[in-house]
């Protein structure tokens, strides 16, 4: 099988985007000269980017273009080269950007278009798919639809799992909002995506063109979905992006525009030859890869995804000659429901906490398996089975830890109580401290008998002994300002 795969030319390139992660502040706020990367933020003690790379690797894609800010490149490069991704060839490219000046997906794709020579998959580093949603579900949908009609892109949307009431405080920031979309039931075609501009103009109603409803009479509205930001695209999409230089955001600008091209005659006549060239040379290659992929999955006994399409969609114009019968140009849609497995984007602190809890509920281990690592955990400590303890972490006697993720190289003192928390690497919790529903950034120090309830700390933050804080984001700038203020008062 491996020899046969090597004889088939590569079909897709994975374009993996790793940004700053401002929405995860203060966890991603830099600590001194050391950057705190979103891509390397550990989820259940595994860096977020590893979930994305494993998803790509399981699909059979070999080539990955990893794009990150220039300031993050050394740390990401070190991580990539120190971990074994046996079948992936990862090309790390960087761009000049600061946390205050964001660069959108369209801008990045235009900038690195010379490195994208075939059909490609755009995916963020923070999407966590369930086992029931393999990347091949999207690839096979794309392969099927590009053969049957003029599909140019396949998008993936998911329903976020309902979180427990008051599970995380509002002080942690905004929860990612759902997006309203309109789609065709017959062909699984994405027709309309609500944008911030649309909401500003009319927050109560959605305006739809008659040309769209005439071409696609069986439409449905979904208002509880989130965009995975995973897009399988034809290479020709980049040619259009070169013309649309003002587009920066893929989801908020380019995708809504691409939907309109499907049913607005003038737009379609102008761009259909560019988006869907008459000579489609990728069909044979897609057939070979999809066949090999299915054969490989059968040998591996991979369960079939409930989200995967089993038949090619029917063109909406095939049965009605009165409709516009010019060549079809389509944006495909794959919807993933939470009953088929929890999917999420780690793009806010609330989701980061909820997904850690989700992994705790399904964890099959709690303590390090290495005897030397296990010896660092005192036998008189009480650790529940729904807790994960990282390597080289010490836990002293009479300490209680429940429903928590404790990172690597942490030090937990005596008579500490930790419930429902996430501690990143190198944290120190001194004797008698109490932590409840909190997230500690790496290198956080909690003083003796201090108490934190539903707080988030920036990396390197220090909680004073005996201090009690509830429902706060604790950042070093606030902490140092307080220390400076005390010093000034003493001098006066």
PEWO-V138321 format. One record per run of one state. SS is the DSSP state (@ for helix, = for strand, . for the rest). FROM is the first residue (numbers start at 1). LEN is the number of residues. If there is no record, write none. Layout:
BEGIN
SS | FROM | LEN
SS | FROM | LEN
END
This chain:
BEGIN
. | 1 | 1
@ | 2 | 6
. | 8 | 5
= | 13 | 6
. | 19 | 3
@ | 22 | 3
. | 25 | 6
= | 31 | 1
. | 32 | 2
= | 34 | 1
. | 35 | 7
= | 42 | 2
. | 44 | 2
= | 46 | 2
@ | 48 | 12
. | 60 | 3
= | 63 | 7
@ | 70 | 13
. | 83 | 6
= | 89 | 7
. | 96 | 2
= | 98 | 1
. | 99 | 2
= | 101 | 1
. | 102 | 3
@ | 105 | 7
. | 112 | 1
@ | 113 | 3
. | 116 | 4
= | 120 | 5
. | 125 | 2
= | 127 | 2
. | 129 | 6
@ | 135 | 14
. | 149 | 2
= | 151 | 9
. | 160 | 10
@ | 170 | 3
. | 173 | 6
= | 179 | 6
. | 185 | 4
= | 189 | 5
. | 194 | 2
@ | 196 | 6
. | 202 | 8
@ | 210 | 6
. | 216 | 3
= | 219 | 15
. | 234 | 2
@ | 236 | 8
. | 244 | 6
@ | 250 | 12
. | 262 | 3
@ | 265 | 11
. | 276 | 7
@ | 283 | 18
. | 301 | 29
= | 330 | 7
. | 337 | 1
@ | 338 | 3
. | 341 | 3
= | 344 | 2
. | 346 | 3
@ | 349 | 14
. | 363 | 8
@ | 371 | 4
. | 375 | 2
= | 377 | 1
. | 378 | 4
= | 382 | 2
. | 384 | 4
= | 388 | 2
. | 390 | 4
= | 394 | 2
. | 396 | 4
= | 400 | 3
. | 403 | 2
= | 405 | 2
. | 407 | 4
= | 411 | 2
. | 413 | 4
= | 417 | 3
. | 420 | 2
= | 422 | 2
. | 424 | 4
= | 428 | 2
. | 430 | 4
= | 434 | 3
. | 437 | 2
= | 439 | 2
. | 441 | 4
= | 445 | 2
. | 447 | 4
= | 451 | 3
. | 454 | 2
= | 456 | 2
. | 458 | 4
= | 462 | 2
. | 464 | 4
= | 468 | 3
. | 471 | 2
= | 473 | 2
. | 475 | 1
@ | 476 | 16
. | 492 | 1
END
